[in-house]
Amino acid sequence: KILALAAVSLMGEPLLLTGGYDCSLRVKAANTTYTIPSAHSGAIFSIHAWEEKLVETDKKGRLMVVTGGHDRIARVWSITVTPPGIPGTGDSGDPPEIQHNLEASLGPHTGWVRAIALAPRASVLLSVGCNFIKAWDINKGWRHLGDLRAERDILSLEVFEDENEGAGGGATVFAGLADGSVVGWVLPSNVR
């Protein structure tokens, strides 16, 4: 069963990432499916992905993917896709070449990692376990910045960044709680 999914565009091509009870992360691109078996030691409950810009002349695209699992860990993956028709990959009818690398394991969390969100302008990744949100600096080796705490279990997470605030500011984190309420925090002041 699929418990988590994310859709993202890489070099103009759609990719679908899925995870579930079998502990594997799957990347579906064009006419191929690439599997990272045992991405977690338990079910995958959350996935967040974004395209990382590489050098303009590079013909490869790279995704940063964060998965959250039953094992109370958030894992950061870099997934590189080389489209077909590039020298060394075969004819244009061939599937793209996909490779992965585990960049970091973040945690442990206080419970299953149920939700993940990114505040790109603030350079902060957020991951949820039970009633705590952990904040990670994406530019400094995934350094743990601190925690935000809610009074009840957090089931969902979203970030709003005000484009008028400039880089590094204006990010608000919203969390949906198990009792149906929503709480919010302003970044980065609450976690740094």
Secondary structure, DSSP 8 states (H G I E B T S, - for coil): -EEEEEEEEETTEEEEEEEETT--EEEEETTEEEEETTSSSS-EEEEEEEEE---TT---EEEEEEEEETTS-EEEEEEEEE-TTSTTS--TTS--EEEEEEEEEE---SS-EEEEEEETTTTEEEEEETTEEEEEETTTTTEEEEEEE-SS-EEEEEEEE-GGG-TT--EEEEEEETTS-EEEEEETTTT-
